[in-house]
């Protein structure tokens, strides 16, 4: 397992946190996703053998929260 984090851009509130988290957790190979509202960052724990970072970032972008 590895952990990565990246900035996200878009309206980030509690409802958005749930949307982002659920979308990322639905990806096979993702084990955990935490959103840091204060810093507009997402922290993701994933299996690099199963999934790669660009796929995770694409999932976040697809729901309207692009990487900064």
C-alpha positions in Angstrom: 0.0 0.0 0.0 1.0 3.6 -0.7 -0.4 6.9 0.3 -0.5 10.0 -1.8 -2.1 13.4 -1.4 -2.9 16.2 -3.8 -4.8 19.5 -3.8 -8.3 19.6 -5.1 -10.2 22.6 -6.5 -13.9 23.2 -6.3 -16.5 23.9 -3.8 -15.4 21.8 -0.8 -17.9 21.5 2.0 -19.2 18.5 4.0 -21.5 17.3 1.2 -18.6 17.6 -1.3 -16.4 15.6 1.1 -18.8 12.7 1.0 -19.1 12.9 -2.8 -15.4 12.9 -3.3 -14.7 10.2 -0.8 -17.4 7.9 -2.1 -16.2 8.3 -5.7 -12.6 7.6 -4.8 -13.4 4.7 -2.5 -15.4 3.1 -5.3 -12.2 2.6 -7.3 -10.8 -0.9 -7.0 -7.5 -0.8 -5.2 -8.3 2.3 -3.1 -8.4 1.5 0.6 -8.9 4.9 2.2 -9.6 8.5 1.2 -9.5 11.4 3.6 -10.4 15.0 2.7 -8.6 17.9 4.5 -11.1 20.7 4.0 -8.9 23.4 5.6 -6.2 22.8 3.0 -8.4 21.5 0.1 -6.4 18.2 -0.1 -7.2 14.6 -0.5 -5.1 11.8 1.0 -5.5 8.4 -0.6 -4.2 5.0 0.5 -4.1 2.6 -2.5 -2.5 -0.5 -3.9 -0.1 0.6 -6.7 -0.2 -2.9 -8.2 -4.0 -2.4 -8.8 -4.4 1.3 -9.5 -2.3 4.3 -10.3 -2.5 8.0 -9.3 -3.7 9.4 -12.7 -6.8 7.1 -12.5 -7.6 8.5 -9.0 -7.1 12.0 -10.1 -9.3 11.4 -13.1 -12.1 10.2 -10.8 -11.9 13.3 -8.7 -11.9 15.5 -11.9 -14.9 13.6 -13.3 -17.1 14.7 -10.4 -16.0 18.4 -10.8 -13.1 18.7 -8.4 -10.0 19.2 -10.4 -6.5 18.9 -9.1 -4.8 22.2 -8.5 
